[in-house]
Amino acid sequence: MGKRVLSITIYGASLTIIIPTVIETNINPATNESGSTVMPTLAFKSINYTGPKQGVRLIVTGAVHGNETCGTKAIFRVIDDIESQRLSIVAGSVTFVPITNPLAYARGERVGDRNLNRNLYPVKAPRDFEDYIANWLCPLLAQHEVLLDLHSTRAQNPPFAMLGPENNAGDLQPFVHYEKERALAKVLGVKRFVDGWLATYARGVDRRVAYAAGTGKQLNPLNTDPHYGVGTTEYMRSVGGYSITLECGSHDDPASPDVAYRAILNTLAHLRLTDASTPLGASTENSAPVAEFEALQMYEVHDKNHADDRFVRTWASFDPLKKGDLIGIRHDGVNVVADADGCILFPDAKAEPGNEWFYVAKTLDHI
């Protein structure tokens, strides 16, 4: 695939556009009000503002999943604040990616060809549209120190932040910015925090492989790689930065873009990128870290092993569990029960066999 690179500067904003020239997709054209056919753009676009003083390099992403548009709306709102001089970038730099997956966004669907937020690495021989995104996005992430990735959920849940591991020198996800990441999380404006994603996913892969070996079932090779769980935030940590996924509420909640907007402003202020003398800068400069919170750690994932595995009720993320609670029944009649007090996360009744069915988490006394 060829590409055309366009770099321009408008009122201090550096705009870089990388335009794929040949992409084969099955996207359907849209129709405008006059009845003319309009083909949505598939350009990859980032917008950068750099202050005159040295500082942190921040990147903010929206629409990694195309039907999660709260981040896109919030980013454009902040850009308008900057262009209208209600907000000033005085140090460091911030790069905005309003629409990270333009194919999925144009379709109004979660994915284009596949889930961009899995197996996110540069690819030597791209096979799908998300591979092309990765080859543009991963080097862009690596140029920054901090990532705020804005998402939303299908379920009607309060906003929550997904955090990384404690500092460690392990093979799966070595990390040295635990304190900085937690400090940022506390000022985003949400009160629920979840960690343990990648380590739990890796343990699930071990269980999946063992189950397949014992039953002779064939698995998708990607589902046997613990690094398949790497998305935007995990990749950012792998190149030396720190990052937070903020789930801003449900897709259709009109408050979700406001949650994303406030989180961006708070992040800019916390990292000292903005000028406190401007109205919006002053409103966020003294944002206090959250005092009351709910902290959860994912520790186990259960796969759906058979199409007839079923839940005993309709579960939603953060529904509480007591030890011994019946969660589901396997196709052979074996009960799946909670092994400890906690809550259920990301239950997927429509999961395909060999994929995650649900996660469980336990309560922590600290973020």
C-alpha positions in Angstrom: 0.0 0.0 0.0 1.3 3.5 -0.9 0.9 6.5 1.2 0.9 10.3 0.9 2.2 12.4 3.9 0.9 15.9 4.3 2.3 18.2 7.1 0.9 21.7 7.7 0.9 24.2 10.5 -2.2 26.4 11.3 -2.1 28.9 14.1 0.6 27.0 15.9 -1.1 23.6 15.5 1.0 21.0 13.6 -1.2 18.7 11.6 0.1 15.5 10.1 -2.0 13.4 7.7 -0.9 10.1 6.4 -3.2 9.0 3.6 -3.3 5.4 2.4 -3.6 5.4 -1.4 -4.7 1.8 -1.9 -6.8 0.0 0.7 -9.2 -2.8 -0.2 -12.2 -2.8 2.1 -15.8 -3.7 1.9 -17.0 -0.4 3.4 -20.3 0.8 2.0 -20.6 4.4 0.7 -22.8 6.8 2.7 -25.5 9.0 1.1 -25.7 12.7 2.0 -28.9 14.8 2.3 -28.9 15.6 -1.4 -28.8 11.9 -2.3 -25.2 12.0 -3.6 -22.9 9.1 -2.7 -20.1 10.0 -0.3 -17.1 7.7 0.4 -15.9 8.3 4.0 -12.2 9.2 4.3 -9.8 6.6 5.4 -7.0 9.0 6.2 -5.0 8.6 9.4 -5.0 12.0 11.2 -3.3 13.5 14.2 -3.3 17.1 15.5 -0.4 18.4 17.6 0.0 21.4 19.8 3.4 22.2 21.3 4.1 24.8 23.9 7.2 27.0 24.1 8.5 25.4 27.2 9.8 21.8 27.8 7.3 19.4 29.2 5.6 16.0 29.0 4.6 14.6 25.6 0.9 13.5 25.8 -1.2 11.7 23.3 -5.0 11.4 23.5 -6.9 8.9 21.3 -10.6 8.5 20.5 -12.6 6.0 18.4 -10.1 3.1 18.7 -13.4 1.2 18.4 -15.5 3.0 15.8 -18.8 3.0 17.7 -17.2 4.6 20.8 -17.4 8.2 19.8 -17.4 10.0 23.2 -13.6 10.5 22.9 -13.9 11.9 19.4 -16.5 14.5 20.5 -14.4 15.5 23.5 -11.2 15.8 21.6 -12.8 18.1 19.0 -14.3 20.2 21.9 -10.8 20.6 23.4 -9.3 21.5 20.1 -12.0 24.2 19.7 -11.1 25.5 23.2 -7.4 25.8 22.2 -8.1 27.4 18.8 -10.5 29.9 20.5 -7.8 30.7 23.1 -10.0 29.5 26.0 -7.2 27.0 26.7 -3.4 27.4 26.1 -0.7 24.8 25.8 2.3 26.4 27.5 4.6 23.5 27.9 5.3 20.1 26.5 3.1 18.9 23.7 -0.3 17.1 23.2 -1.2 15.1 20.2 -4.9 14.4 19.5 -6.1 11.4 17.4 -9.9 12.0 17.3 -10.6 9.0 15.0 -8.0 6.3 15.5 -9.9 3.7 13.4 -11.4 5.5 10.5 -12.8 2.4 8.8 -14.7 1.3 11.9 -15.8 4.9 12.6 -17.2 5.3 9.1 -19.2 2.1 9.5 -20.4 3.0 13.0 -19.2 -0.4 14.2 -16.7 -1.6 16.9 -14.2 -2.9 14.4 -13.1 -2.6 10.8 -11.6 -5.9 9.8 -10.6 -6.9 13.3 -10.3 -5.5 16.9 -7.6 -2.8 16.8 -7.2 -3.1 20.6 -5.7 -6.6 20.4 -2.4 -7.8 19.0 -1.3 -4.2 18.5 2.2 -4.2 17.0 3.8 -3.0 13.8 3.4 -5.5 11.0 5.9 -6.3 8.2 3.2 -7.7 5.9 -0.2 -6.1 6.7 -3.2 -8.3 6.0 -6.1 -6.2 7.2 -6.9 -2.5 7.7 -6.1 -2.6 11.4 -2.5 -3.7 10.5 -2.1 -0.5 8.5 -3.4 1.5 11.4 -0.9 -0.2 13.7 2.0 0.6 11.4 1.0 4.3 11.7 -0.2 4.4 15.3 2.6 2.4 17.0 5.4 4.7 16.0 3.2 7.7 16.9 2.6 6.3 20.4 6.4 5.7 20.8 7.1 9.4 20.3 5.1 10.2 23.4 5.4 9.6 27.2 1.7 9.4 28.3 -1.4 8.0 26.6 -5.0 8.7 27.5 -7.2 6.4 25.5 -11.0 7.2 25.6 -13.6 4.5 25.2 -17.2 3.7 26.1 -19.2 0.5 26.9 -22.4 -1.2 25.8 -23.6 -1.6 29.4 -25.0 1.2 31.5 -22.1 1.4 33.9 -20.5 4.3 35.7 -17.2 5.5 34.1 -14.1 3.6 35.2 -10.4 3.6 34.4 -8.3 0.6 33.4 -4.8 0.7 34.8 -1.5 -1.1 34.3 0.6 -3.3 36.6 2.8 -2.4 39.6 6.5 -1.8 38.8 8.2 -5.0 37.7 10.9 -6.4 35.6 9.0 -9.4 34.3 8.8 -10.6 30.7 5.1 -10.0 30.1 4.8 -6.3 30.9 7.8 -4.7 32.6 6.9 -1.3 34.0 8.5 1.6 36.0 5.8 4.3 36.1 3.4 2.9 38.6 3.3 6.0 40.8 2.9 8.4 37.9 0.1 6.4 36.3 -1.8 6.1 39.6 -1.4 9.8 40.3 -2.9 10.6 36.9 -5.7 8.2 37.4 -6.8 9.9 40.6 -7.4 13.2 38.9 -9.4 12.0 35.8 -12.7 12.5 37.6 -13.8 8.9 38.0 -14.1 6.8 41.1 -13.8 3.2 39.8 -10.4 1.7 38.8 -9.6 -1.8 37.5 -6.2 -3.3 36.9 -4.7 -6.8 36.2 -5.9 -7.1 32.5 -2.8 -8.4 30.7 -1.6 -10.8 33.5 -5.1 -12.2 33.8 -5.4 -12.6 30.0 -2.0 -14.5 30.0 -3.2 -16.9 32.7 -6.3 -17.5 30.6 -4.2 -18.4 27.6 -2.4 -21.0 29.7 -5.7 -22.5 30.7 -7.1 -22.3 27.1 -4.0 -24.1 25.7 -4.2 -26.8 28.4 -7.9 -27.4 27.8 -7.3 -27.7 24.0 -4.5 -30.1 24.5 -6.7 -32.3 26.8 -9.7 -32.3 24.4 -7.9 -32.3 21.0 -9.7 -29.0 20.0 -8.1 -26.7 17.5 -7.5 -23.1 18.5 -7.0 -19.9 16.6 -3.2 -19.4 16.9 -3.8 -15.8 18.0 -5.8 -17.0 21.0 -2.8 -19.0 22.2 -0.5 -15.9 22.4 -0.6 -14.0 25.7 0.6 -10.9 23.8 -2.6 -11.0 21.8 -4.0 -9.0 24.8 -1.8 -6.1 23.9 -3.8 -3.0 22.9 -3.0 0.8 22.9 -2.2 1.1 26.6 -0.2 -2.1 26.8 1.8 -1.1 23.7 2.5 2.4 25.2 3.9 0.8 28.3 6.0 -1.6 26.2 7.8 1.4 24.6 8.6 3.1 28.0 5.5 5.2 28.6 2.5 5.0 30.9 -1.1 5.0 29.9 -4.8 4.8 31.0 -7.9 3.5 29.3 -10.8 5.5 30.4 -14.3 4.0 29.9 -16.4 7.1 29.9 -19.8 5.5 30.3 -22.2 3.8 27.9 -22.2 4.5 24.1 -25.5 6.3 24.2 -25.2 8.2 27.4 -25.1 11.9 26.6 -22.9 12.4 29.7 -20.1 10.2 28.3 -18.5 12.9 26.1 -18.5 15.3 29.1 -16.6 12.7 31.1 -14.1 12.4 28.4 -13.8 16.2 28.0 -13.2 16.7 31.7 -10.6 13.9 31.8 -8.7 15.6 29.0 -8.7 19.0 30.7 -7.7 17.4 34.0 -4.9 15.4 32.4 -3.5 18.5 30.6 -3.6 20.4 33.9 -2.1 17.6 36.0 0.8 17.2 33.5 1.3 21.1 33.6 0.7 21.4 29.8 -1.9 24.1 30.2 -1.9 27.7 31.4 -3.8 28.3 34.6 -4.4 31.9 33.7 -6.9 30.9 31.0 -10.5 30.2 32.1 -10.4 26.5 31.4 -6.9 26.1 32.8 -7.8 27.8 36.0 -10.9 25.5 36.4 -8.8 22.4 36.3 -5.5 23.5 37.9 -6.7 22.6 41.4 -8.5 19.4 40.6 -8.1 17.3 43.8 -7.3 13.6 43.6 -10.3 11.4 44.2 -10.8 10.6 47.9 -13.5 7.9 47.7 -13.0 5.1 45.2 -13.6 1.5 44.3 -10.5 -0.4 43.2 -10.7 -3.8 41.6 -8.1 -6.3 40.4 -8.9 -8.8 37.7 -7.5 -12.2 38.5 -9.2 -14.9 36.5 -10.8 -15.3 33.1 -13.1 -18.1 32.0 -13.4 -19.2 28.4 -16.5 -20.3 26.7 -15.6 -23.9 25.8 -18.7 -25.0 24.0 -21.5 -23.2 22.1 -24.0 -24.6 24.7 -22.2 -23.2 27.8 -24.7 -20.7 29.3 -25.1 -18.2 32.0 -27.8 -18.8 34.7 -28.8 -15.1 34.5 -28.1 -12.0 32.5 -24.9 -10.6 34.0 -23.5 -7.1 33.7 -20.0 -5.9 34.5 -19.5 -5.1 38.2 -22.4 -7.3 39.3 -21.3 -8.5 42.8 -20.3 -12.1 43.4 -20.2 -14.1 46.7 -18.1 -17.2 47.0 -20.1 -20.1 45.8 -22.5 -18.1 43.6 -23.6 -20.0 40.5 -22.5 -18.0 37.4 -23.0 -20.5 34.6 -23.4 -24.1 33.5 -21.2 -25.9 31.0 -22.7 -27.9 28.2 -21.9 -31.1 30.1 -23.8 -29.9 33.2 -20.7 -28.8 35.2 -21.5 -25.7 37.4 -19.3 -22.6 37.1 -19.2 -20.9 40.5 -17.4 -18.0 42.0 -14.3 -19.0 43.9 -14.2 -15.9 46.1 -16.1 -12.7 46.8 -15.7 -10.1 44.1 -17.5 -9.1 40.9 -17.9 -10.2 37.4 -16.4 -8.2 34.5 -17.1 -8.2 30.7 -19.5 -11.1 30.6 -20.2 -12.1 27.0 -23.1 -14.4 26.4 -22.4 -14.4 22.7 -18.8 -15.3 23.0 -17.5 -17.9 20.5 -16.0 -21.2 21.9 -12.3 -20.7 22.6 -12.8 -17.1 23.6 -13.2 -15.2 26.8 -16.6 -15.8 28.4 -16.2 -13.6 31.5 -13.6 -12.2 33.9 -13.7 -12.0 37.8 -12.2 -9.4 40.0 -11.5 -8.8 43.6 -11.7 -5.6 45.7 -8.5 -3.8 46.7 -8.0 -1.2 49.4 -5.8 1.0 47.2 -5.6 2.3 43.7 
